């Protein structure tokens, strides 16, 4: 229980499976999710990773219950923050495309999982918040880095400081998650995996790598990397 994993047909399917807690990420679940992701990244027979959840909600955020009850809450919070940072960093630097399917609430670190993926599809009932409802009001670890990069600094400030809950339509407009056609998230994920994989996989993976690298690479270095990628593409086409 916590996170399930299956792999077939070049896809790794990772499912958050703690529905009784809204799939909230405690330390054990964050580490388990990291381990499942590491397994998918290391599997040569997996091309694309799909992240979804069981239950009425995708993920309602970080679970700080253990930290609140611990003799040393500071250490407990830092352990959870470190596990989440490792998880988000692994997703951000993934060599494989990551698709996310969202339904119900995606709040706090649950929103972080959505933003850390490459493409996200949501149902019509999906909603998104920076700070989990009923929580401390503070953002979950990882969001301060992810959110401005996804939607821009000023919009991120308005979203977070305003305590807003975004509906699926607004999240679609802001580029957080695309509403799945007919609200069918599994079908949208399958179509995306089919379109991104196969003969187009290498080019799409390189596009992903270059776009992610743009935040932390100089313009000159990125241009050189683009040139190397183009050369490899030409050589591969000529061999074909």
For each residue, the residues with C-beta under 8 A, 3 or more apart:
1: 17 18
2: 16 17 18 28 29 32 33
3: 14 15 16 17 29 32 33 36
4: 14 15 17
5: 12 13 14 15 36 39 40
6: 12 13
7: 11 12 13 40 43 45 46
8: 11
9:
10: 45 46 47 48 197
11: 7 8 46 47 48 49 50 193
12: 5 6 7 39 40 43 46 48 49 50
13: 5 6 7 50 52
14: 3 4 5 33 36 37 40 49 50 51 52
15: 3 4 5 51 52 53 54
16: 2 3 23 29 33 51 52 53 54 58 59
17: 1 2 3 4 23 53 54 55
18: 1 2 21 22 23 24 29 55
19: 22 23 53 54 55 56 57
20: 55
21: 18 24 26 60 63
22: 18 19 55 56 57 59 60 61 105
23: 16 17 18 19 29 53 54 55 57 58 59 60 110
24: 18 21 29 59 60 61 62 63 110
25: 29 30 33 59 61 62 63 80 84 109 110
26: 21 29 30 62 63 65 66 80
27: 30 31 66 76 79 80 83
28: 2 31 32
29: 2 3 16 18 23 24 25 26 32 33 63
30: 25 26 27 33 34 62 80 83 84 87 109
31: 27 28 34 35 83
32: 2 3 28 29 35 36
33: 2 3 14 16 25 29 30 36 37 87
34: 30 31 37 38 83 86 87 90
35: 31 32 38 39
36: 3 5 14 32 33 39 40
37: 14 33 34 40 41 49 87 90 91 94
38: 34 35 41 42 90
39: 5 12 35 36 42 43
40: 5 7 12 14 36 37 43 46 49 96
41: 37 38 46 49 90 94 95 96
42: 38 39
43: 7 12 39 40 46
44:
45: 7 10
46: 7 10 11 12 40 41 43 49 96
47: 10 11 96 97 197 201
48: 10 11 12 96 97 98 99 193 196 197 201
49: 11 12 14 37 40 41 46 94 96 97 98 99
50: 11 12 13 14 98 99 100 101 189 193
51: 14 15 16 98 99 100 101 113 117
52: 13 14 15 16 58 100 101 185 186 189
53: 15 16 17 19 23 57 58 59 101 102 103
54: 15 16 17 19 23
55: 17 18 19 20 22 23 104
56: 19 22 103 104
57: 19 22 23 53 60 103 104 105 106 110
58: 16 23 52 53 102 103 104 105 106 110 113 114 126
59: 16 22 23 24 25 53 105 106 107 108 109 110 113
60: 21 22 23 24 57 105 107 108 110 132
61: 22 24 25 107 108 109 110 111 132 135 140
62: 24 25 26 30 80 84 108 109 132 140 141
63: 21 24 25 26 29 66
64: 67 68 77 80 135 136
65: 26 68 69
66: 26 27 63 69 70 76
67: 64 70 73 76 77 80
68: 64 65 73
69: 65 66
70: 66 67 73 75 76
71:
72: 75 76
73: 67 68 70 76 77
74: 77 78
75: 70 72 78 79
76: 27 66 67 70 72 73 79 80
77: 64 67 73 74 80 81
78: 74 75 81 82
79: 27 75 76 82 83
80: 25 26 27 30 62 64 67 76 77 83 84 141
81: 77 78 84 85 141
82: 78 79 85 86
83: 27 30 31 34 79 80 86 87
84: 25 30 62 80 81 87 88 109 112 140 141 142
85: 81 82 88 89 141 142
86: 34 82 83 89 90
87: 30 33 34 37 83 84 90 91 116 142
88: 84 85 91 92 112 116 142 145 146
89: 85 86 92 93
90: 34 37 38 41 86 87 93 94
91: 37 87 88 94 98 113 116 117
92: 88 89 116 212
93: 89 90 212
94: 37 41 49 90 91 97 98
95: 41 205 209
96: 40 41 46 47 48 49 205
97: 47 48 49 94 118 119 196 201 204 205 208
98: 48 49 50 51 91 94 116 117 118 119
99: 48 49 50 51 117 118 119 120 121 189 192 193 196
100: 50 51 52 113 114 117 119 120 121 177
101: 50 51 52 53 120 121 122 180 185 186 188 189
102: 53 58 106 114 120 121 122 123 126 177 185
103: 53 56 57 58 122 123 125 126 185
104: 55 56 57 58 123 125 126 127
105: 22 57 58 59 60 110 126 127 128 129
106: 57 58 59 102 110 111 113 114 122 126 127 128 129 177
107: 59 60 61 110 111 128 129 130 131 132 133
108: 59 60 61 62 111 112 129 130 131 132 135 139 140 143
109: 25 30 59 61 62 84 112 113 140 141 142 143
110: 23 24 25 57 58 59 60 61 105 106 107 113 114
111: 61 106 107 108 114 115 128 129 130 143 147 176
112: 84 88 108 109 115 116 140 142 143 146
113: 51 58 59 91 100 106 109 110 116 117
114: 58 100 102 106 110 111 117 120 128 176 177
115: 111 112 143 146 147 149 150 176
116: 87 88 91 92 98 112 113 142 146
117: 51 91 98 99 100 113 114 120
118: 97 98 99 208
119: 97 98 99 100 178 192 196
120: 99 100 101 102 114 117 176 177 178
121: 99 100 101 102 177 178 179 180 185 188 189 192
122: 101 102 103 106 126 168 171 172 177 178 179 180 185
123: 102 103 104 126 168 179 180 183 185
124: 168 179 183
125: 103 104 168
126: 58 102 103 104 105 106 122 123 167 168 171 177
127: 104 105 106 165 166 167 168
128: 105 106 107 111 114 165 166 171 176 177
129: 105 106 107 108 111 132 133 163 164 165 166
130: 107 108 111 139 143 147 159 160 163 164
131: 107 108 135 136 137 138 139 140 160 163
132: 60 61 62 107 108 129 135 140
133: 107 129 165
134:
135: 61 64 108 131 132 138
136: 64 131
137: 131 163
138: 131 135
139: 108 130 131 143 144 160
140: 61 62 84 108 109 112 131 132 143
141: 62 80 81 84 85 109
142: 84 85 87 88 109 112 116 145 146
143: 108 109 111 112 115 130 139 140 146 147 160
144: 139 147 148
145: 88 142 148 149
146: 88 112 115 116 142 143 149 150
147: 111 115 130 143 144 150 151 156 159 160
148: 144 145 151 152 153 156
149: 115 145 146 215
150: 115 146 147 156 175 176
151: 147 148 155 156 159 174 175 176
152: 148 155 156
153: 148 156 157
154: 157 158
155: 151 152 158 159 174
156: 147 148 150 151 152 153 159 160
157: 153 154 160 161
158: 154 155 161 162 164
159: 130 147 151 155 156 162 164 166
160: 130 131 139 143 147 156 157 163
161: 157 158
162: 158 159
163: 129 130 131 137 160
164: 129 130 158 159
165: 127 128 129 133
166: 127 128 129 159 170 171 174 176
167: 126 127 170 171
168: 122 123 124 125 126 127 171 172 177 179
169: 172 173 179
170: 166 167 173 174
171: 122 126 128 166 167 168 174 176 177
172: 122 168 169 175 176 177 178 179
173: 169 170
174: 151 155 166 170 171
175: 150 151 172
176: 111 114 115 120 128 150 151 166 171 172
177: 100 102 106 114 120 121 122 126 128 168 171 172
178: 119 120 121 122 172 188
179: 121 122 123 124 168 169 172 183
180: 101 121 122 123 183 184 185 187 188
181: 184 187 188
182: 187
183: 123 124 179 180
184: 180 181 187 188
185: 52 101 102 103 121 122 123 180 188 189
186: 52 101 189 190
187: 180 181 182 184 190 191
188: 101 121 178 180 181 184 185 191 192
189: 50 52 99 101 121 185 186 192 193
190: 186 187 193 194
191: 187 188 194 195
192: 99 119 121 188 189 195 196
193: 11 48 50 99 189 190 196 197
194: 190 191 197 198
195: 191 192 200
196: 48 97 99 119 192 193 200 201 204
197: 10 47 48 193 194 200 201
198: 194 201
199:
200: 195 196 197 203 204
201: 47 48 97 196 197 198 204 205
202: 205 206 233 236
203: 200 206 207 233
204: 97 196 200 201 207 208
205: 95 96 97 201 202 208 209
206: 202 203 209 210 229 233
207: 203 204 210 211
208: 97 118 204 205 211 212
209: 95 205 206 212 213
210: 206 207 213 214 222 225 226 229
211: 207 208 214
212: 92 93 208 209 215
213: 209 210 216 217 222 225
214: 210 211 217 222
215: 149 212
216: 213
217: 213 214 221 222 225
218: 221 222
219: 222 223
220: 223 224
221: 217 218 224 225
222: 210 213 214 217 218 219 225 226
223: 219 220 226 227
224: 220 221 227 228
225: 210 213 217 221 222 228 229
226: 210 222 223 229 230
227: 223 224 230 231
228: 224 225 231 232
229: 206 210 225 226 232 233
230: 226 227 233 234
231: 227 228 234 235
232: 228 229 235 236
233: 202 203 206 229 230 236 237
234: 230 231 237 238
235: 231 232 238 239
236: 202 232 233 239 240
237: 233 234 240
238: 234 235
239: 235 236
240: 236 237
